[in-house]
Amino acid sequence: MRNSLRNIIRVTIGTLLTVYLVTLFVFNFSPARRWITDKAENALQELLQTKVEIEDIEAGLFNRLSLKNVTVYDQSGKQMLKAKFISAKIEWRSLVKDAVTLRTVSVLDGTFTLYKPAENSPANFQFVLDAFASKDKSKPSSLNLGINSLILRRCRVRYDEYAKPRTPQTFNAAHIALSAIDANISLKKLSTDSLNLRVRHLAAKEQCGLDLRELTFIVQANRKAALLKNLNIEVGGSHIRQSELRLTYDAVKDWGNLSNTLSATGSLADISVATADIAHFVPALRPLPLTLSLSMDYHMQPQSGEFRNISIKESQTNASITGDCALAWNKSGLRRADLTLKNATATQGLLKKICEAYIKNAETQKKILLCGIATLNARAAYRPDGESTADFGIATDAGEAKGTLAMVEKDIKGKISIDGLDLAKIIGTEKLPQNLSAEIKGNVVLPEKGKHVPDLNVQANILNAQNKDYDLRNIALNGKWQQGRRQRLLRRAHGPRPRPHGQLGNVAPRRPRFSHQRARCQHLGENRSRA
């Protein structure tokens, strides 16, 4: 009995295998393959309502279909897709289920040419999406797709919006050209309600010079939450690594409501960004070679966000910034911003790189570097519908300053105090004060639309200015610039006080020859009084 059952099983398996191999042979027989290829071309052309060319279709073992030299044209007659080789393994059982599963899809040497011919016209690939969309708009979409492995090798993608200008060497979302695309992606599930995606590897180069060397992550999402795990991005000299990121939102009725309900809390660390990579988006950073490391805690809510314990460090120059930031916005734009810089340190190395990148004059570079290490702390509050304020303190090797600013609409008021400023060292002449202390206050009214000159009112009080020859005390300077006309009023409350003769050795101090006076000048800040 047992032997009979074994024989029946063997005969059944052998028969099925024979039928399968015979079917493959018939399918791959040249006349049959040409007939099947023609049928596939016609079926796709009827579905897409456009021209499709397939040189050959081959059936392989384990349900593999291979298409060679495939070309799909858009509805204007231009090539939209051209690939030397496309293959797919299909799980036939899935065709009778709700979910269609493709075991492996491979595209080799593929070129995708996508574009938008005019501002208000649809993209040239829109007809493909429409062809696979549900014809009955009253019924929800029944999309349920799984691809165990999507492999791309040596592929290229180009997308252009012809109505928008190009920006050479700068990334432009309206003109994207990706080349050398190499990817291995697993789409476990894609439906209208959920997504399970794993990017095992993705690399590509963009025409602006951006080099994506590695992108990997896992994302699991539904209409209420999303989990991002094992994120790793390597771009040029930058890398971002994040073990986990959780998002919550409400998109049960409509995915368009996601941004209005998005919330997230967590921390960022192990992030290193090179300005050479940011320069592809912000060209002004191209001359400045820096590598920044970033960490912070974040708490995002609908229309607001808090970013605490922000730390930015530059590895080569040891410059650093620490602080906090809070933002709030609505449909109209930013409605509140609060920034606190606890400590920002610009080292000599950073100042040197900035000077070499943006300042061509060697003498000006030298004067800036003479200021030495600079540290800054500041607080700023932006209120577009009220009063925006800022206060700061800065300390350098050449002196210190602190100040406050307040702005309501176009009226800016402020006060700055300077202590121990060594102008002689910075400017490079002993005639200027070596120890300057002063207070400056005033207001600026920004010009109306169509005008270019602001109204300016400044009051400066030089509390102390020490030179090797003499001391100056309590010099007041009032300046006005209104409707393009400049004038200045200078007055001294107390005269200069010469230093004792003994302080200067055998050289007698020179006494300035001016006393109480008033003078009008053409240029603000010009001093016609002579010592």
Salt bridges, closest charged atoms under 4 A:
ASP38 OD1 - ARG34 NH2 2.72
GLU53 OE2 - LYS51 NZ 3.21
ASP56 OD2 - ARG33 NH2 2.24
GLU58 OE1 - LYS68 NZ 3.76
ASP109 OD1 - ARG154 NE 2.92
ASP160 OD2 - ARG158 NE 2.94
ASP160 OD1 - ARG166 NH1 3.28
ASP160 OD1 - HIS175 ND1 2.84
GLU161 OE1 - LYS164 NZ 3.12
ASP182 OD2 - ARG153 NH1 3.62
ASP182 OD1 - HIS201 NE2 3.07
ASP193 OD1 - ARG223 NE 2.78
GLU214 OE1 - HIS201 ND1 3.06
GLU234 OE1 - ARG213 NH1 3.54
GLU234 OE2 - ARG241 NH2 3.61
GLU244 OE2 - ARG246 NE 2.99
ASP270 OD1 - HIS239 NE2 3.28
ASP270 OD2 - ARG241 NH1 3.99
GLU306 OE1 - ARG308 NH2 3.64
ASP324 OD2 - LYS342 NZ 3.43
ASP338 OD2 - ARG336 NH1 3.10
ASP338 OD1 - ARG383 NH2 3.08
ASP391 OD2 - ARG379 NH2 3.58
GLU430 OE1 - LYS468 NZ 3.00
GLU448 OE1 - LYS410 NZ 3.45
ASP469 OD2 - ARG510 NH2 3.20
ASP471 OD2 - ARG497 NH2 3.26
ASP471 OD1 - ARG499 NE 3.14
GLU526 OE2 - ARG528 NE 3.41
